[in-house]
Amino acid sequence: MYITKIIIDSREQFRIEKLQLMYRKFNPAASITVEELVTGDICFFADGSDKPILMCEIKEKNDYIDSMISGHLFHQCDRLLDETNPFLCIVGKQNFSNYHDFNKNAYYGSMGSILSKGINWRYLVVLS
């Protein structure tokens, strides 16, 4: 199975160029396009399929917390689970002092909640 097509969400403006360079380096044969995605930030397609084999939702840690507080995070996870084998990537440094009324244990507990959603949740990557 080969990745033949990659779609990057157009709302990921500050990441598009870096992602395109990275994917072209590792898979120069893949078609890389930018368009607005309904679900996920990056979709990977294989062998001409119309259904993605992998979807990536990229979250900066502050974005992760804001999405968690608003309830949007778990809605996104459910949509990813409905679509394909999802992948959640959390990057960047977190300064919990920006959230005065926020318990950092809720942050770590939400990750556990996401992982416990079932075996369809394939990957959770945290980089800091």
N, C-alpha and C positions, 0 to 999 in steps of 0.2 A: 504494500500500500504506500503510495507516494502522495505527498501534499502537492496538489496541482493548482490550487487557488487559495489566496488569502485575501480577506476583506477586512480593512481597518475602518473603524467607525470615524466618520468625519468630525465628530465632536472631540476627538482626541488630538486636537490641533498641535499641542506642544510635543506630542510623541510621534506623530506621523512620519516625519523624515527619519528619525532614529530607527523606528521600527522597520521602515522600508529598507534602509541600508542593512540592518541586521538580517532580515529575512532573505534579501538578495544575496548576501554573503553565504548563507547556509543552504539556500535552495534557489539558485539562479534561474531554474526552469519554471518556477511557480509564477502564476499571474498574480500580481498584487494590485488591488484596487482600493480606492477610498470612497466610501458611501455611508450614508446614515443607516445604522443598524438599529433594529427594534430591540434586540436582545444581545447583550455582550458588547465588548469593545473590539475584539478580534475574532474572526471566524476562520477556521481552517477546513478546507474541502479536499477530498482525495478522489483520484481517478474519475474526474468528471461528474461526481455526485452533486445533486442539488441540496442535499442535507449536510450540514457541517459535521465533521467527525470530532471536532473539538472547538469549544468556545471559551474565550478568555475574558474575564471581567477584571479589569485592572483597578485597584483601589489604592490611593495614597492612604496612609493611616488616618489622617484627619478626615478624608472623604469617607473612609470606612466608618469612623465614629459618627459623623454627621448622618450617614445613611442608616446606621443602626438606631440612632435616637429617633429619626423620623419614621422608622419602620420600613423604609424603602429597601434596605439591605436584604431582608428575608424574602420580600416580594421578588427581588432580582434573582435570588438563589432558586426560588420555586420556578421562575421562568426558565432559568438555565437547565434545571433538572427536567423540565418538560421538553426541551429542545434537543439536548445531546449530552455527551459526557462533559460536564462543565469543569472549569478550572478557575480558581480564584487566586489572584496574586496581590499581595499587600506589600507595598514598597515604601521606603522612606522612613525617616525618624519621627517618633511621636513625642510630643510635648504635652503631657496630660494637664499641665498648668493652664493651657488654653481653655480647659473645660472645668470650671470651678465646681460645678455641682455634679460632676461625673465620676463615678466609681470605676477605677481602672479594672477592677475584677469583672465588671460587666463586659468590658472589651474582651478579656480572655474567655469569659463564659460564652459570649456570642460565637467565638470561634469553635468552641466545643459543641455548641448547638448546631452549627452548620455541619460539622463533621458527623454528628449523630443523625443527620437527615436520612442516612441510608447509604448503601454501597454504591449508589449511582453518583454520589459526590466523590469524584475520583481523586482530586488533587487540591491541596491547600498549601500554598507557598508563602512564607513570611520572610521578607528580607528587611533588615534594618541597618 
